[in-house]
Amino acid sequence: MGLARLMPAVTVYAYDIVEAARLACAELAGKNGVADRVVVRETFTPTGFEEFADRRCLVMMDVEGRRMTCCGPTCPRPWPR
């Protein structure tokens, strides 16, 4: 929520496979007054980058050791290498 509060023009996309974490994230966004700019989703896959291909974005991830699954050398990339 810190990023959403710090940057009012930014939409934050949050992904978590754990339902309780998604619910907590949505609740926290509401309490911080940024629920209209925080999109909470369940699963992010490598093809998920395509949604953001036409805009500037910052990707921060904590994927518990599965980084190569999301952005390894065989991952399809919608941006120039």
C-alpha positions as CSV (number, residue, x, y, z in Angstrom):
1,M,0.0,0.0,0.0
2,G,3.0,2.2,0.5
3,L,3.6,2.5,-3.2
4,A,0.0,3.3,-3.9
5,R,0.0,6.0,-1.2
6,L,3.3,7.5,-2.3
7,M,2.4,7.6,-6.0
8,P,-1.3,8.7,-6.5
9,A,-1.2,8.4,-10.3
10,V,-0.1,4.7,-10.1
11,T,-2.3,1.6,-10.2
12,V,-0.8,-1.3,-8.2
13,Y,-1.4,-4.9,-9.2
14,A,-1.0,-7.4,-6.4
15,Y,-1.0,-11.1,-6.9
16,D,-1.1,-13.9,-4.3
17,I,-2.1,-17.5,-4.5
18,V,-3.3,-17.5,-0.9
19,E,-6.9,-16.3,-0.5
20,A,-6.3,-15.0,3.0
21,A,-3.4,-12.8,1.7
22,R,-5.6,-11.4,-1.1
23,L,-8.4,-10.6,1.3
24,A,-5.9,-8.9,3.7
25,C,-4.4,-6.9,0.8
26,A,-7.8,-5.7,-0.3
27,E,-8.8,-4.8,3.2
28,L,-5.5,-2.9,3.8
29,A,-6.0,-1.0,0.5
30,G,-9.4,0.1,1.7
31,K,-8.1,1.2,5.1
32,N,-5.4,3.2,3.4
33,G,-7.8,4.9,0.9
34,V,-6.2,3.4,-2.2
35,A,-8.7,0.5,-3.0
36,D,-9.6,2.2,-6.2
37,R,-6.0,1.9,-7.4
38,V,-5.0,-1.5,-6.1
39,V,-6.0,-4.5,-8.2
40,V,-5.8,-7.8,-6.3
41,R,-5.5,-11.0,-8.3
42,E,-4.7,-14.6,-7.7
43,T,-2.1,-15.9,-10.1
44,F,0.5,-14.3,-12.3
45,T,2.0,-16.3,-15.1
46,P,4.7,-15.4,-17.6
47,T,2.1,-14.4,-20.2
48,G,0.8,-11.9,-17.7
49,F,3.5,-9.5,-18.7
50,E,1.6,-9.0,-22.0
51,E,-1.1,-7.0,-20.2
52,F,1.6,-4.4,-19.4
53,A,3.5,-4.4,-22.6
54,D,2.2,-1.0,-23.8
55,R,3.1,0.9,-20.7
56,R,5.9,1.8,-18.4
57,C,5.9,-0.4,-15.3
58,L,7.9,-1.5,-12.3
59,V,7.9,-5.1,-11.4
60,M,8.6,-6.2,-7.8
61,M,8.2,-9.8,-6.9
62,D,8.7,-12.2,-4.1
63,V,8.1,-15.6,-5.6
64,E,9.6,-17.9,-3.0
65,G,12.3,-19.3,-5.3
66,R,10.2,-19.6,-8.5
67,R,11.7,-16.5,-10.1
68,M,12.9,-18.5,-13.2
69,T,9.3,-19.7,-13.7
70,C,8.1,-16.0,-14.1
71,C,11.0,-14.4,-15.8
72,G,13.6,-16.9,-16.8
73,P,15.4,-17.2,-20.1
74,T,12.6,-19.1,-21.7
75,C,9.9,-16.8,-20.6
76,P,8.0,-15.1,-23.4
77,R,8.8,-11.4,-23.2
78,P,6.6,-8.7,-24.7
79,W,9.4,-6.1,-24.4
80,P,12.8,-5.8,-26.3
81,R,15.6,-7.8,-24.7
